[in-house]
Every structure is written in structure tokens, then in C-alpha cells.
Amino acid sequence: SGSTDCICYSTVGISDPVTSALHIIVGDCQPLDVSSVHHNNTFLKYSVSLLGYGFYGDILKDSEKKRWMGPMRYDYSGFKTFLSHHYYEGTIAYQPAKHTHGSPRDKESCRTGCYICKKSEKQLAEQHKECGLKHEEGEEEWKVIKGKFLAINAVNMSCACPRSPKGLSPAAHLADGSADLILVRKCSRFDFLRYLVRHTNQDDQFDFPFVDVYRVKCFQFTSKVSEDNESNVMDIGKKRFGQFCRDHPACCCNIVNSTWNCDGETLDSSAVEVRVHCQLMKLFARGIEENCKGEAAYSQSSIEQLL
């Protein structure tokens, strides 16, 4: 499930082949939300974990050029991207996930037999039965946010991993038909570093004035610089301000748009439409159990239940 194994950690609680094999033998089943990504009404990709623009997109794009470095390329590209401190201006429109229970900051983590996922799925099914998906999206109000962002992240799960035990959104649920949309606005390098560090401890990473988080069922993002004008902007920058751009690497003529990081794969289309599909797929897993205190404890618990 990628270099971070975030899908394993978010759905099982551990990255262990024996534990995963036991779940397959027993026949455990864990439903999972999936997001579809579109550009100009054309389907691009599916996403099950992270869809990131800005910081995480830039890291991935830079690391692709350094595959010879192995896993260390992510550390190098991450440090390089942090120092560059690029921000991107654009507009985000989203529809709140009103069918879900709870919020991204309620600290209610998704666990085995999660009642929030069960209730949300049931309520969403009732809404679709009453008015239909297309009619519902057309009628509901879109909330619009404009600004300059260091990172735009949409997660269908906590995205927990060894380096970030709580993940990007600790209270994100696996199967409630929603995604947590995290917006990190332009701020100082020091403040952004504080935000990143909080992913490694128990402090609330959303407790900053420049960070907003919303639980959504769909959203759209459009960069200020349209894709049709990218070539024109680059040409003008090279012809008229070439020397200025070379002397000032932070000039906007060099950086137009970021890249979307879609589950570790790059998407070059900056303007996207994303919709969450409730419980679209199922995994051989059972979610993270409440009594899971560590890797050893979880493995022992799984084995005992088989015997």
C-alpha cells in the first residue's frame, strides 16, 4: 500500500503480512470509501487514501526524478519542498457531508464496527433513495473558499503511518461516505513546521489559525492560473523577464501550478472535481480494534480469535 503503508495502518492497525493473511483466512470484510477524480467531466483516477495538492504534490513530483535514491528520496524532496515554501492561489468549492455524524475534530477515531460509518451509510442511502444523487448535488449549496494555500489535502482515512501515528486526519472514517478536506493557508515557514511536527505527537494539528478542515462529500479546485494560459505565462516570463526570473527563483513565472498526489501517483491536471463514493470497495480487514495497544498485542489478539 505504498511507501508509508498508510492503508494497512489505517485499516488493520499494523503492517504485518501474517496478520493480513489471518484476516483473509477468516474472511474479515471492511468496507472502504473511494473518491473519483475528474477533470472537465473526464474521469482520471480513483483515490482511497490521500489526494494532496501543494506540499505533498510537490514532494512527489520532485521525488519521481530521484528514484535512484530509494526511500530516502522522500526525505530529501520533503526537506527541499519545505525550504522552497511555495504556495498556490486558487478557489475551492465543496459540499458539506451533512449525512455524516461527528466532525473531523471530535477525536472519534474509526474502529471495528464503527457506529458512525454504519449510521452515515444508512442515512446516505435513504437520501439517495428519496431524491437521487444528481438531483441532490444540484440542489445543495456549494461553499466557496478562495485563498493562497501551502497544501490542500483530501483524505478518506486517517492516513496513519509509523512517522505519523495519528495520520493527517485522526478522526477520518473509513466508510462514512465522506472525506476530510484539509486546507493549509499561506503562513511562515516556522508556523508550517509547527503544523508538520504536530503530526508526530498527540497535539491537535488542526489547532492553528491558518488550518481549516471540513468533512465533505465532494469538492472542486481551480487554480488561479488556468491551464490554457500556462504556456503564455511561461513564454512571457522567459522572453521579457528571463534575467529577473533567474536571479529570483521564487518568481511566479517559474511556479505556475502544483501537482496532485493521488495515492502516490502524480496528476498534472490542477483543476479537478472529486466525489466520494460510500463503501465502494471492500478489504480483507476488520478495522482497528479498541484493545489494539501495539503490534504484538494486535497480532496476538488476531491469532487467539482464530483458535
C-alpha positions, 0 to 999 in steps of 0.5 A, a space after each residue: 500500500 505504498 511507501 508509508 503503508 498508510 492503508 494497512 495502518 489505517 485499516 488493520 492497525 499494523 503492517 504485518 503480512 501474517 496478520 493480513 493473511 489471518 484476516 483473509 483466512 477468516 474472511 474479515 470484510 471492511 468496507 472502504 470509501 473511494 473518491 473519483 477524480 475528474 477533470 472537465 467531466 473526464 474521469 482520471 483516477 480513483 483515490 482511497 487514501 490521500 489526494 494532496 495538492 501543494 506540499 505533498 504534490 510537490 514532494 512527489 513530483 520532485 521525488 519521481 526524478 530521484 528514484 535512484 535514491 530509494 526511500 530516502 528520496 522522500 526525505 530529501 524532496 520533503 526537506 527541499 519542498 519545505 525550504 522552497 515554501 511555495 504556495 498556490 492561489 486558487 478557489 475551492 468549492 465543496 459540499 458539506 457531508 451533512 449525512 455524516 455524524 461527528 466532525 473531523 475534530 471530535 477525536 472519534 477515531 474509526 474502529 471495528 464496527 464503527 457506529 458512525 460509518 454504519 449510521 452515515 451509510 444508512 442515512 446516505 442511502 435513504 437520501 439517495 433513495 428519496 431524491 437521487 444523487 444528481 438531483 441532490 448535488 444540484 440542489 445543495 449549496 456549494 461553499 466557496 473558499 478562495 485563498 493562497 494555500 501551502 497544501 490542500 489535502 483530501 483524505 478518506 482515512 486517517 492516513 496513519 503511518 509509523 512517522 505519523 501515528 495519528 495520520 493527517 486526519 485522526 478522526 477520518 472514517 473509513 466508510 462514512 461516505 465522506 472525506 476530510 478536506 484539509 486546507 493549509 493557508 499561506 503562513 511562515 515557514 516556522 508556523 508550517 513546521 509547527 503544523 508538520 511536527 504536530 503530526 508526530 505527537 498527540 497535539 491537535 494539528 488542526 489547532 492553528 489559525 491558518 488550518 481549516 478542515 471540513 468533512 465533505 462529500 465532494 469538492 472542486 479546485 481551480 487554480 488561479 492560473 488556468 491551464 490554457 494560459 500556462 504556456 503564455 505565462 511561461 513564454 512571457 516570463 522567459 522572453 521579457 523577464 528571463 534575467 529577473 526570473 533567474 536571479 529570483 527563483 521564487 518568481 511566479 513565472 517559474 511556479 505556475 501550478 502544483 501537482 496532485 498526489 493521488 495515492 502516490 501517483 502524480 496528476 498534472 491536471 490542477 483543476 479537478 472535481 472529486 466525489 466520494 463514493 460510500 463503501 465502494 470497495 471492500 478489504 480483507 480487514 476488520 478495522 482497528 480494534 479498541 484493545 489494539 495497544 501495539 503490534 504484538 498485542 494486535 497480532 496476538 489478539 488476531 491469532 487467539 480469535 482464530 483458535 
